[in-house]
Amino acid sequence: MHKNKRHIQTIIIVAVVTAAVIGLVRHFHIRHFRCVVPGVLYTSGQPRRMDYTRLLYKYHIGTIINIRVATEHREENWYNEEISWVRENGVNYVELPMERKDRKRQVPDEATQKKFLEIMAKDENLPVLIHGNSGRKRVSTLAAVWLIKQKGYTFEQALQVVERIRGNRPTDPEMEFLRGLHNNRE
């Protein structure tokens, strides 16, 4: 009887410690956070609560670019939290909505590309964090625009970064978009 009670206590302690560790990992982990170029460009999924403060103090983020469309803003209270936080902390905030209707081709249009490149060209905006919902597909193709058009990355170099951000290979239409960026760079 005494052994059973001790066994149950051990299981409870292990469960509590495991839950605490999982909670701490989530607390100190920004969803799909990636460094594209240190001190210049970062990508992530939707930041939550303390993520904003960590981004400011650890990475000195000067501008947050939200690529989520308006319909994504209203599903949770994150939007109001984000707007309040950037105002209180003097961080620039830009909305560059990128539709995600076509899951196979999540790429920025010409106007979005132009605006993004203008933001990245101004030192006072740096470092920049681009975030979407998950921080993978749309942010990776937008980052590739800058890497190819302003940093002079080759298609292969940009593809490596895109794959690291996404965690997988882009779709054929997205690959075509990346090749087009490289072939048409100015």
N, C-alpha and C positions, 0 to 999 in steps of 0.2 A: 504494500500500500504506500509506504514511504517513498519507494523508488518511482512509482507512478506519479506521485505528486511532484517529485523533483523533476521528472521527465517533462511534465506539463509546464512547469515553471521555466525550464530551459527552452522549450519551444516558444513560449510567450516572449521571453527575453530576446531570443534570436529574431523573432518576428518584429518586435519593436525596434531593435537595432537596425534591421534591414530596412524598415520603413523610414527610419531617420536618415540613413545613408542615401536612400533614393531621393528623399526630400531635399537633402543638402546638394546632391548632384544637380537636381533640377534647379535649385536656387542659384547655383553658380554656373549654370550652363545656358547660354543663349542659343535658341533653336537654330540649327543649321548655320551657325556663324562661320564665315570664311573671310580670311584676309586675302584680298586680291593683290594689292600693293601696299606694304606696310606704311602707315602714316598718311595714306592717300585714299584708298578705296576698300571698303568692307561690304559684305553682303550678309543678310540673315533672314530668318523667318520673322514673323510678327514679334517684336519685343514685348515683354510683359513686366509689369510692376517695376521691380528693382533692376531689370535689364537696362533701362534707360540710364540710370545713375552709373552703373558699371561701364556702359558705353562711353559716357562722358569722361569719367575719371581715369579709366584704363586706356581708352583709345582716343580721347580728346576729340570726339566727333563734333564737327562744326556744322554739318548739314545732314539732315535725315531726308531721304527721298522715299516717299511712299508710293509704290506702284499699284496698289490695290484700287479697284474701281469703286465708285460710290455705293453700289449695292453690297459690297463686301464690308463697308464701314458700319453699317447699321446692325450687323448680326450680333455684335457684342459691344461692351462699353469701352473697348480698347481705344477707339478713335478719340473720344473725349479725353481719356487719360493721356494719350499721346500729345494732343494739341495743348493741353494744360501744361504738361511737362516741358515741352519745347519753349513755350512762352516764359515759364518760370526760370528756365536755365539759359536763355539767350542762344538757343540753337536754331539755325535756319531750318525751315520746314518747307518742303516742296512736294506737291502732288503731281506725279506723272503717271496717270492711270494707264495701265496696259490691260486690255481685254484678255480674258482667258476662255473665250467661247470655244475656240478650236484648240483642243488639247494637243494636237499634233504640231501646231505651228504657233508657238507663243513668242512672238517677236515684236519689237517696238516699231511703230510707224515712223515716217520721216520727221514729223513734227516733234515727236517724243525724243528721237535721236538727237535732233538739233538742240533742243532745250537741255538735254542731259550733257551734251558736249560743251555747251555754254557754261553750265554750272561747274563742270570739272576743270574748265580752263581758268577759273578764278581762284587764286590761292586762298582768298579769305573764306571760301566755302569748304576748304579741306580741313581734315579728312571727311569723307562722305560715307554714309551708310545707306545702301539701297536695301529696302525690305519689301517683301510681299507677304503673302500668307505663310507659305512654307519656306520661302527663301531659296528656291532651287531653280525652276525653269525660267520664269520671266526675268529674275534678277541676273541670271547667268548670261542671257542673250544681251541684256542692256550693258552689262560689264564688258562683254565682247565688243560692243560698238566702240567704247572708249579705247580698249586695248588695241584694236586694229586701226581705228581712224586717228587717234591722237598719240598712241604710244608706239605705233609702227610694228605691232606684233604680226607675225606671219599667221596664216590660217592654222597651221599645226600648233603653234604656241598658244593661240587663243583657244583652240579646241581643248587643249590640256587643262586650261583654267576652267573652261565651261564644264568639262567633265568632272573636275574636282568639286566645283560648286554644286552641281546637280547630283552627283553621286552615280551618274550613268551617262550613256552616250545620248546626244541629242537625236531627235527624230530626223528622218530624211528631209522634210521641209525646213527644219531648223538648220540642218547642215548646209542646205542650199543657201539659206539666208547668210550664214557665216562666210561661205565661199564668195557670195556676192559682195559682202562687206569688204573682203580682202581684195577682190578683183576691181572694185570701184572706189577704192580709197583715194583721197585727194592728195 
